[in-house]
Amino acid sequence: SACVMKLDVSRVVQGCRLGVLSQLGRNGDRSVEVPGCLLPTRCGSVPHLTHDTLRTLDSLPDATQLTLASLAEHQEVLEELKEGARKFAGLHDTVLYCSLHDPAAPCPAGYVTNKTVSVWGSGGRIELTPSRFMALQAAVKPDWYHSMADGDTRQPGTSRKRARKAVDRSLAFLDECLQLHHRSEELSKAEILGVVEGGDILEERVRSARETAKRPVAGFVLDGFQPCAMSAGVRHALLLAVTAELPDDKPRLLQGVGRPDEVLDCVRAGVDLFEGFFPYEVTERGCALSFSYDFQPDPEREVLERDGALKTEEEAGTREGDAEGRGPGSPFEMNLRDTRYREDLNPVRPGCSCYCCRSHSRAYVHHLLVTNELLAGVLLMLHNLHHYSRFFQALREALQVGRLDCLRRQVLQPCSSAPQGREEA
């Protein structure tokens, strides 16, 4: 079937693409704003949340990520159901994107051959040939999915020879998947994305992008750019080289990158979409996202900045922030397991409008965490998803009004506390 997914880029600001992906979904009536992120799921449901609690969030991403790793063992059930994962998991009003691996789960290396890739479900390793991979996609019936690829170059120090092999295999897998895609009635309304591989070897990355772009794909998945695989500087240079080879009217989705500072960096290199696993990882650490994305100018603050009166305040704020029990994972989160929150009756994030912050205190969430109550994960996931989605909303708004630098400054000073009593951006 002809590709109908359409990307309209309305503005490009410092390399960042602002636009809308339209004509998505079964009926072509859905759209996704970019830059954006996907809603993370395991086996079709958002970790810790029921559909009802999920609906209490007002700013959810427009597209949901499913993973073959969590759905592969349910292939027979899905085939019997004949209506795909949408009906199976009750995911009605969303665009479904299906990836191979779960970005928040470890994926052992060394299991890709010329004929197969492997995923890990709760029952262990499942080996997939292109025909089994495509049969699974036909059972899942996503709106878009990426082709089978050799993503085994995520480890740092991949040799040039191994990177070349990953690119060759991924292109061969893509050609096979495309043939099967065009023959499949179940996937006639789905879009296939090509995967760009090549480790940290520039020539292989460029070759992978160039060759993949020659195929009739609807968009591109940029794989192997995880922070564990390369430094931020190397990643930025490689992404610039890769996106320069890709057509402007097709989306680029980046796998394995989620921290706000890294998102801002990758958006500047021409990335449109990100996986939404970061809020889940933060939740699993017992942490709450807490960074500012309020890019609207505050006249009083601007005058103080101009007069230099803010510097001492800022320094004091940083010291206070350091004492705030920052998370074990990143400087963008607060570690609510920390004993300093035992009697802290403030909302998790002052000014946040999510259910967790409106209804409960840091002390309560701390208590839930130390007593291993399931509700801790529910409340933290609600807050973290809300905060992360709002960050992407603020990013689009900042691009719209030309205040990207201001947003960047706010995000990169994560120790500042949010303005009291009002929702950011």
Sequence and secondary structure as in RCSB ss.txt:
>XXXX:A:sequence
SACVMKLDVSRVVQGCRLGVLSQLGRNGDRSVEVPGCLLPTRCGSVPHLTHDTLRTLDSLPDATQLTLASLAEHQ
EVLEELKEGARKFAGLHDTVLYCSLHDPAAPCPAGYVTNKTVSVWGSGGRIELTPSRFMALQAAVKPDWYHSMAD
GDTRQPGTSRKRARKAVDRSLAFLDECLQLHHRSEELSKAEILGVVEGGDILEERVRSARETAKRPVAGFVLDGF
QPCAMSAGVRHALLLAVTAELPDDKPRLLQGVGRPDEVLDCVRAGVDLFEGFFPYEVTERGCALSFSYDFQPDPE
REVLERDGALKTEEEAGTREGDAEGRGPGSPFEMNLRDTRYREDLNPVRPGCSCYCCRSHSRAYVHHLLVTNELL
AGVLLMLHNLHHYSRFFQALREALQVGRLDCLRRQVLQPCSSAPQGREEA
>XXXX:A:secstr
     EEEEEEEETTEEEEEEEEESTTS EEEEESEEEEE BTTB TT  HHHHTT SS  SEEEEEHHHHGGGH
HHHHHH SHHHHHHT  SSEEEEESS TTS   SS   SS EEEEETTEEEEE HHHHHHHHHHH  SEEE    
 TT STT  HHHHHHHHHHHHHHHHHHHHHHHH STTTT EEEEEE  TT HHHHHHHHHHHHHS  SEEEE S 
 TTTS HHHHHHHHHHHHHHS TTS EEE S   HHHHHHHHHTT  EE   HHHHHHHTTEEE      S  HH
HHHHHHHTTHHHHHHHHHHHHHTT B SS TTEEETTSGGGTT  SBSSTT  SHHHHH BHHHHHHHHHTT HH
HHHHHHHHHHHHHHHHHHHHHHHHHTT HHHHHHHHT TTS   TTS   
